[in-house]
Amino acid sequence: MKSNVLIIGAGGVARVVAHKCAQHNRLLGGIHLASRTVVKCREIVDSVREKGSMEVDGVIEAHALDAMDVAATSALIRATGSRIVINVGASFVNMSVLSACIETGAAYIDTAIHEDPLKICETPPWYGNYEWKRREECARAGVTAILGAGFDPGVVNAYAALARDEYFDRIDSIDIIDINAGSHGRYFATNFDPEINFREFTGQVWSWQRGQWTSNRMFEVKKVWDLPVVGASAAYLTGHDEIHSLSRNLDAPDIRFWMGFGDHYINVFTVLKNLGLLSEQPITTAEGQKVVPLKVVKAVLPDPSSLAPGYAGKTCIGDLVKGVKCGEPREVFIYNISDHEASFAEVGSQAISYTAGVPAAAAAMLIADGTWDVKKMVNVEELPPKPFLGLLNRIGLPTRIRDGQGDRALHFP
C-alpha cells in the first residue's frame, strides 16, 4: 500500500533518504521534502530527477517548513497525505515532529536522539529524558515510532539483536566501532552537522560497563582495532545514542562505543574547545551582539554536503560481540563496509550520509509493507533484525561477519 513519505531536513542524509525512497516509490508513493531552507529541498528534488532515481513516475515536491512548529508540521502531513515521516533534520526538532505525528497518526522515524539546545550530555539513559516518556502516547494513538533508525544508532542495534538471537546464549560485551578511513581533502570539516557533531564530544563520555553507567573524559581512552578492509585503526571511547537503549533492552554487562579520530581532528577540536568556541551558551560581544560560539564555528566550517564530490576511501562500522554459545566462548564482528566514491556516484552524497540515510528509508519501507508497523514506540533492537538487514543487503548496505569460520557475507531470507 502506498504511504506517501514526508522527509524533514535538507542535508546530506536527507538527500540519501530522498533518493532511496524514490528508488522504491512504487511502495512508498509520493515523496515530500521539507525544511526552513526550501531551496536546499529543491536542489535534492532536482538531483533525484537528474539521476533518474524514481522507480516509477510519481510526485516529489519541496516545501518550506519550520519543524519546531507542531501545527505547521501537522498541517503539512495532512496536506501531503503523508503516512510516514522520516525526520533527518536537526535533533532539536525531534519532539516537535513526534508531536505532529501523534496528532495526525503518521508513523515517525528518526536517526538520532532528541537534544535540548541548551543542554549537553544529559543524565543517562538519554532516551529516558525525552523519547521514552512518550511511549504511552504513541501506544494510545496507535502510532509507530521507530527511534534511531540510521546506522549508529540503527543498524548497529540490529546487529546486536542478530547476535543475541543467532550467535550467543550469553553476551558478555558489545563494542560498537565506527571508523571513517576516508579523506575529504579539506583542512578541517565535520562529516555531518558541525553543531551536532561537536556537542557529542564536549561533555562526559558515558558507557555501560559492569552493568552500570561509567563516565570518562573525551579522548581519555584509546584503542587500536584490527578491522577488515580499513586495517589497524585508532578509536576513542565515546558516548553515543545506541548505548542508552541497548543497555536497557539487551542483557549485556558491557556496551561501549568507539569512534575513529585522527590527530589533526583532535588538535583542532581541543583548540576550539579550550578557547570556548564550542560552547552552546550565548555570549555578548563587545559590540553588544549576542552570539552562540558553537553556531559561529558551524557557520565558518564547510557544509558537510559539500564534501561529497572529493571524498575518497571507505568506512567500516560494526559490532564486536563476545560471549558464550553452547558452553564455549565466542567472538563475532558483524559489520558493513561503505565506499565514499560509490555513494557519491549513486546519490551524490558521501558514505557517512549514505550509511545514515539508507537505513531510514529501509525502515519506511518496512512500515509501508507492514513488517515493522508495530503501532507503538520502539528502538531498532526491539524489532526483528533479519527483515531489516536483508532489505539493506538488497538496497546498498550489505552485512558481513568475521568469526572463527572466517570473513563472509551474511544472507537473510
Protein Blocks (a to p, Z undefined) as FASTA:
>chain_A
ZZbiadedjbfklmmmmmmmmmmmmmnopaddddfblmlmmmmmmmmmmnopafbgcddd
dddddfklmklmmmmmmmnopabdcdfbdfklmmmmmmmmmmnopacddfbdcddfkbgh
iaddfklmmmmmmmmmmmmnopacdehiafbgcjlmmmmmmmmmmmpcbdfbdcdddddf
bdehiabdcfbdfklmmmmmmmccdddeehiacdddehkbccddddehjlpadddddddf
klmmmmmmpccfbdcddddddfklmmmmmmmmmnopmccbdcddfkopacdfklmmmmmp
ccfklmmmmggcdddddddddddeehiacdddddddddfklmmmmnopafklmmmmmmmm
mmmmmmmnommmnopacdfklpcfklmmmmmmmnopacddddfkoccddddZZ
